[in-house]
Amino acid sequence: MRVLITFLVLFFGTWSQGFCFDRENPAPSPGAIDSERLRHIAQEPGEWLTVGRDFGETHFSPLTLINDQNVDRLGFAWQYDTDTHRGLEATPIFVGGVLYVTGNWGIVYAIDGKTGREIWTFDPEVPGRWARNACCDVVSRGLSVWKGKVYAASLDGRLFALNATDGTVIWQTDTFVDRSRPYTITGAPRIAGKNVVIGNGGAEYGVRGYVSAFDLDTGKLTWRFYTVPGDPKKPFEHPELEMASKTWDPDSRWDVGGGGTAWDAMVYDPDLNLLYVGTGNGSPWVQAERSPGGGDNLFLSSILAINPDTGRLVWHYQTTPGDNWDYTSTQPIILTDLEFKGKQRKVLMQAPKNGFFYVLDRETGELLSAEKYATVTWASHVDMKTGKPQILEQANYDAERKLILPSPAGAHNWQPMAYNPNTGLVYIPAMNDPAIYERRKRFTYIKGINNQGAHFSEGTITSELGHVSEEEAGGFLLAWDPVKGKPAWRHKLGHFIFHGGVLTTAGNLVVQARDDGLLVVYAADTGKVLHQIQTGSSILAAPLSYTIDGEQYIAVMAGYGGGPFGYFPVGSAVEKYGNEGRLLAFKLGGTAVPLPEELPPLGPLPKPPVGQPVSAEVLAEGKNLFTKACGECHWNINGGYPDLRRMSPEVHASFQDIVWGGEREALGMAGFGDILSKEQVEAIHAYLIKLSYEAYHAQTEENKK
């Protein structure tokens, strides 16, 4: 009966959209997306059929019912509560009246686009301990819908094909080559020809990157492309790796993995039958540790054009040769056609972390443009003949600390940018985030935890190493002209760097959410602020737009997390209201968003227990291990994870059971008994007790004043 009801809801939802079907033909089944339909998406302006709506993943909606003349009437329509409190980063797919989207751990939701009613959910039931492997929260950036199936990946590396009608599993497969390594999946699978393609994350923790393709109907592995060569003493898995190995020191740290993980950017061109994949940073970050003899280290921080039928490389372009700064090329890629120097070109556009905006001919890989879109101090320019950045001495932190921009967060991270063909502009959630890079004096590889080989301090505006102006630092929304290679307009968003992804529409709109909870609508041509809505959530995801029954909606996932989840910015909505996960929808004539209750203020710091006397060496070891094993989540006192200076006596007493024994793995606090000794865990505990005493006494002295 439930299946019948679901089918009827989807049938009438689809019929009401007025798709290119008449009453004499049967209505499409749920999730009825295929190549032909995507090629003719212009005939269905109210649908959103990929993560970025179309094959080019432009994040552009041709809808105009909501426009620059009436957007001031935009208000709350409905919300769906995900019952989660961590990062929500996906842009839903909308087809046939239904929104399909992923949340924490890779949970899949099917939601009625008109009412917000849940149709079905699927939980892959990821073990809580897998959170330990995720550098940047237990997030997912979306899914694919194709011919009645929903393709989604779980954080722990399983790829699922689900029935779009009811969410039942059709097939599942394991995408990881080595489960003893801390791999994760946070990106969205993409459909490329006859295959569904997925990459992985985990470079900071010591893994080797690769991209895998699986048969759409059976889930059987079709091909696998490794993004770094591996030990040249062993056979190469495919011919491209022999070429790549010549750009690495033969005595590289192959035991650490090499990195190059393809954790987000993928897009497919059906006309050229090419799959474009962006690859990540090296592992460790520091090239002198990773590949002591130097070299470009292919295919780190690169864009790869791969034949999706064979898995063979057609061309490649490396944005950051020999990457030493975590300058990934995993940021979203957009495909479109542009006129360059009087000639129409099929182009690929990307604004990767390194601060240069790239325009490439997507047929040949020819570099057409590479201009700075943010403050860049590591390179002077990109040589248009060689395609290589000209690296400055300021970028070299091997011997001494250096203030460098961009930081490891990048000039642009995973948040989607958008391209509007009417204005010819790309809208980028960009940032200027100065960082002090420092090479660790004694790098020790510990399997399973952070192995960057470098230390950095973010958010430093002034220091003895340099100065970045107040106006320059922080996040900003940038309208970029890709043909002229320069900004059209720019909006400063505050000192905090992470803000939401971008939607643009034919109604001359750009829509982006900010960390302070405001959903802001700009005029796409001028950048004028047209409307603001307080959502009560710090939003990082990119919105989408769709229509049902002739009414246009804008919807967005609301949940703070990802890379900065260990820190709630001062003045942010997440600091004020907490982090209730929601899918929010808006329409003309809507009301005010129902805001969550404000969080009560934190009480005074508790008096910590008296710790056993320990040596300076033990405290130093504890600090180092805390940074590598715990710091990703607990490094900041004002964050989404517990402030470890506020541990209760019961937690102090159970510290070994929790951290070493995994007593709270079901809650996502994994144990480290397979990585750390009890003595090492005790060193971490001693360091935290020291921090607690320092904070407690500072508070006591402040109260005396």
Residue, then its C-alpha position, 0 to 999 in steps of 0.5 A: m500500500r505504501v508503494l502504491i501511495t508513493f507512486l500516485v504522489l510521484f505520478f501526479g507531481t510529475w504530471s502537474q509539472g507539464f513535462c514533455f508528456d501528454r495524457e496518451n503517453p504514460a507518465p515517467s517513472p520516479g527518477a526518470i532521468d537519462s541522457e536524452r532528457l538532460r540534453h534537452i533540459a532547456q525544455e524543462p526549466g522547472e527541473w534540477l537534474t544533476v547536482g549543478r542542474d545540467f550536464g555542465e553543472t552551472h548551478f544556473s536556473p532559467l526560471t524567472l517567476i522569482n526575479d529582481q522585481n519581486v524577490d522582496r516578497l520571497g519568504f518561508a514555504w516549508q522545512y524538513d527536519t533532518d534530526t542531525h547536528r552536523g554539516l549538510e553540504a549537498t544540493p538536492i536533485f529535483v525531478g518529478g516533484v521530488l527532492y532527492v538529497t544526502g545528509n550526514w554519513g550518506i543518509v538519503y532523503a526523498i522529500d515532496g518538493k511542494t510540502g516538505r513531506e518525507i517520502w522515504t529515507f535510506d540510512p547506510e548505517v555507517p559505524g560511528r567510528w568511521a568519523r575518525n577517518a573524516c578530516c572535515d566532518v561526516v558530510s556528503r555533497g550529493l547524489s545522482v538520479w538516473k533511470g529510476k535509480v538513486y546512486a549514493a555513497s556512504l562515508d565508509g566507502r559503499l556505493f548504493a543503487l537505490n530504487a527511486t520509488d521507495g529507497t530499497v537497495i538494488w545493489q551495493t558495492d565496496t569502492f575501497v581498495d584497502r580497508s586498513r587505510p582511512y579512506t572516506i567518501t564525501g563527494a557525489p557520484r556522477i553518471a558518465g556514459k554507461n558508468v557511475v563514477i566515484g572518488n574518495g577522500g583521506a589524503e591528509y591521513g595517508v592514502r593513495g587517490y583513485v577514481s572508480a567506475f561501476d556498471l550502472d545496472t550491476g555495480k560491477l567495477t568497470w575500471r579504476f584510475y589511480t591518481v598517483p603512481g605508487d612505488p615504481k618497484k611494483p607493476f603500474e596498474h595502468p600505463e599513465l602511471e609510468m609517465a607520472s612516476k617520472t615526476w616523483d622521486p623514486d624514493s618517495r614516501w610511498d608508505v604514506g600513500g601519496g594523496g591526490t584523492a578525487w574527493d569532489a569535482m567531477v563532471y561529464d561532457p556527453d558530446l565529447n564523451l569525456l569525464y573531468v576529474g579534479t584531484g587533491n593535495g599530496s600526502p604528506w603536504v610537505q613535498a620535501e617529506r613526500s618526494p625529497g627529490g622534488g618534481d611535479n608529482l603528477f597527478l596531484s592538484s590536477i584536472l584529468a580528462i578521462n574516457p569514461d568507457t575505457g578509463r584511459l587518460v585523454w589529457h591532463y592539466q596540473t594547476t599546482p605542480g609539486d603542491n606544497w600548500d594543500y592547494t587542491s583542484t577538487q573545487p567544482i568544475i563548470l562546463t560551458d561555451l565561451e567566445f575567446k579572442g573571436k573563436q567559440r570554445k568549449v571550455l572548462m572553468q575552475a577556481p581551485k584553492n590556489g587563487f587562480f581562475y582557470v579557463l581551459d579548452r575542454e577538448t584539448g586541455e589548452l590553457l586559455s586564461a589563468e588570472k588571480y581572483a583572490t590575494v595570492t602570495w605564493a606565485s606571481h603569475v601563470d606562464m601561458k606558454t608552459g601553463k605553470p605558476q611562477i613560484l615566489e620565494q615567499a612560498n618556501y616554508d621548508a626552513e622558516r615559517k612564512l605567511i602565505l595566501p591562500s591558506p590551506a582553506g584555499a581562495h575557494n573551497w568545495q562550495p559550488m560557484a555558479y555561471n549565468p549565461n545571461t550576464g556571462l559572469v561566474y559567481i564565486p564564494a571566495m576568501n582571503d585567509p592568511a596562514i602561517y605555514e611551518r614545516r614540522k621539525r620531526f615528521t613521524y608517520i602514524k598510520g590512520i591519523n593526520n600526517q600533513g607534515a606541516h603546521f599552519s595557523e589560520g586567521t592571522i591578519t597581523s604577525e611578525l611575518g607580515h600583514v593583511s589588511e582588515e578589508e582584504a581578509g575574510g570571505f567575499l562573494l565575487a562576480w568574475d568575468p571569465v573572458k576578461g579575466k577580472p572581477a565585475w563586482r565584489h561583496k565583502l562577507g565579513h572576517f570569517i571565511f566560510h559561507g554558502g555555495v551559490l545559485t544564479t537564475a535568469g531572473n537576474l538573481v544570485v542567491q547565497a547564504r552567510d554564516d550569520g544566518l542570512l540568505v541574501v539575494y543579489a542582482a546578478d548584473t550589478g551585485k545590488v542587495l535585493h533581499q535578505i532572509q534570516t534563517g537561523s542557520s549557518i548555511l554552507a550548501a548551494p541552493l537550487s530552484y524548481t517549480i511545482d504547479g506553476e510556483q517557483y521555489i528556492a531550497v537549500m540544505a541548512g547545517y553547519g560543518g565540514g572543514p570548520f566544524g571545530y569552530f563556531p564563528v563569533g556572531s554566527a547563527v550556529e553560535k546563537y541558535g545551534n546546529e539543527g539540520r534542515l532542508l528549507a524551502f522559500k517561495l513568493g508570499g512566504t512567511a518568516v522562517p521559524l527560528p530555533e531557540e537561542l542557545p543558553p550561555l556557557g557556564p563557568l569553566p569547571k575546576p579540573p582534577v589534579g593531574q599527576p606530575v608529568s615531564a615537559e617531554v610528556l606534555a610536548e608529546g601530548k600536544n603533538l598527538f592531540t594536534k594530529a589525532c584530536g585537533e581536527c574536531h576539538w581544536n577550538i573551544n567555540g565549536g560543534y564538538p565538546d570543549l575538552r577544557r570542560m570535561s566532567p569528573e566522570v569523563h576524566a575518570s573514563f578518558q582511557d575507556i573513551v579515547w583508547g577503548g572506544e566506549r563512545e564509538a556509537l556516538g561518533m567518538a571513535g576509539f584510537g586503541d588500534i593507533l595509539s598506546k595507552e601511554q600516548v593517550e595518557a600524554i594527551h590527557a595530561y596536556l588537556i588537564k594542563l590546558s584546563y588549569e590554564a583556562y580555569h585560572a585565567q577565568t578566576e583572575e578575570n573574575k577577581k577584576 
